[in-house]
Amino acid sequence: MKTLLAIAAAASAMLSAAPASAVTFVTVNGSADVFAASAVGAQATFDKAVDAGFSVIGGSTQAVAGKSANPFGAPDSNIYLYVLANGSATVSSVASAFRNISVYLGSIDAGNKVEVLGLGGSVLKSFTGSDLIAPASATGNQTAATTNRLVTFSAGNNEQLTGLRFTSNVNSLELDNVRFSAAVPEPATWAMMMLGFGVVGYALRRRPTMRLRQLI
């Protein structure tokens, strides 16, 4: 049993000590269908209260004429979050960590920035608007599919995502439908899983070998 506990402890240490790899992302050009699909299962849609276990701090949902625009593909009645120049907004999980976070971004500008957050609110990686729509240009066009996109960020090996921070040095950064998916087990849970596998393996090794007696 001491050996099994040592194995579980070593596995837990390896999970926490292994170097993190970079966060990656994929994008899909905006459209009415893509926007509608992005809202399914989203924890923060801004049309209603954010789901339990998640938080939205900063930004505004009261549109200002000439300073923000409804993301392309969204219905006219849509309510979205936006960040004015020099402002910020953070959408995060307050209880769990995840492998993926997606967000529908509207009229992406070069001056927009998205920071992907890890455990404790640490910044794992930052992306500018230009990064997110390259090789297209981040012109802030409000009605072009290429500047209104669904962006999905994915954790690298041993990384855990807890939220996104949005900032901008221009008016504005618009966003909607933030969805967290593929929850990451707590380190203690991983250790218990490893211990469980060890116990099963140990039991199988200790099981008496069945011998068949030939009947004469």
Secondary structure, DSSP 8 states (H G I E B T S, - for coil): -HHHHHHHHHHHHHHHHS-----EEEEEE--HHHHHHHHTT-SB-SSS---TTEEEEE-B-S--TTT----TTS-TT---EEE-TT-EEEEEESS-EEEEEEEEEES-BTTEEEEEE-GGG-EEEEEEHHHHHTTS--B--SS-GGGSEEEEEE--TT--B-EEEEEESSS-EEEEEEEEEEEE--HHHHHHHHHHHHHHHHHHHHS---------
